[in-house]
Amino acid sequence: MEMHNLMEYEVKLNLDRLIEKKDVELNCSCKQCRMDIMAIALNSLPPKYVVSDKGLIYQRINNLTYQFTADVISALVIAIDIVNRNPRH
C-alpha cells in the first residue's frame, strides 16, 4: 500500500456532498475552483496519513465523529467563500 492523506479523501467526499445537496452556494464548480476549494480547506486541516490497510480502517472509523465532520465542513464553507469572492479563472 502507498502512503495516503485520508484528509484529502474526506475533503473531496464532503465537498461533493455539499454540492450535490446544494447546501452551499457555489458560484462556479469548474475543476479549477473545486481544486482551489480543496487546497484551501486542506491547508487549514491536520493531515491524516496512513500506510497500511489496518491504518486506513482505523482512521476511517475515527473520522465518523460529529466533530471531525463539522471541522471538515467548516473548513470547506470558509474555502468556498474565499473562492467565490476570488475565482482564479
Backbone hydrogen bonds, N-H to C=O, Kabsch-Sander energy under -0.5 kcal/mol:
donor,donor_aa,acceptor,acceptor_aa,energy
4,H,50,V,-2.2
6,L,4,H,-0.9
6,L,48,K,-3.2
8,E,5,N,-1.4
9,Y,5,N,-0.8
10,E,6,L,-2.3
11,V,7,M,-2.7
12,K,8,E,-2.3
13,L,9,Y,-2.7
14,N,10,E,-2.5
15,L,11,V,-2.4
16,D,12,K,-2.6
17,R,13,L,-2.0
18,L,14,N,-2.5
19,I,15,L,-2.4
20,E,16,D,-2.6
21,K,17,R,-2.6
22,K,19,I,-0.7
23,D,18,L,-2.2
24,V,18,L,-0.7
26,L,24,V,-0.8
27,N,25,E,-0.6
34,R,30,C,-2.5
35,M,31,K,-2.5
36,D,32,Q,-2.3
37,I,33,C,-2.5
38,M,34,R,-2.4
39,A,35,M,-2.5
40,I,36,D,-2.5
41,A,37,I,-2.4
42,L,38,M,-2.9
43,N,39,A,-1.9
44,S,40,I,-0.7
44,S,41,A,-1.2
45,L,41,A,-0.5
45,L,42,L,-0.9
50,V,4,H,-2.1
56,L,52,S,-2.1
57,I,53,D,-2.3
58,Y,54,K,-2.5
59,Q,55,G,-2.5
60,R,56,L,-2.2
61,I,57,I,-2.0
62,N,58,Y,-2.0
63,N,59,Q,-2.0
64,L,61,I,-1.5
65,T,62,N,-1.0
69,T,65,T,-2.0
70,A,66,Y,-2.6
71,D,67,Q,-2.4
72,V,68,F,-2.1
73,I,69,T,-2.7
74,S,70,A,-2.5
75,A,71,D,-2.1
76,L,72,V,-2.1
77,V,73,I,-2.7
78,I,74,S,-2.1
79,A,75,A,-2.2
80,I,76,L,-2.9
81,D,77,V,-2.1
82,I,78,I,-2.0
83,V,79,A,-2.6
84,N,80,I,-2.9
85,R,81,D,-1.8
86,N,82,I,-1.6
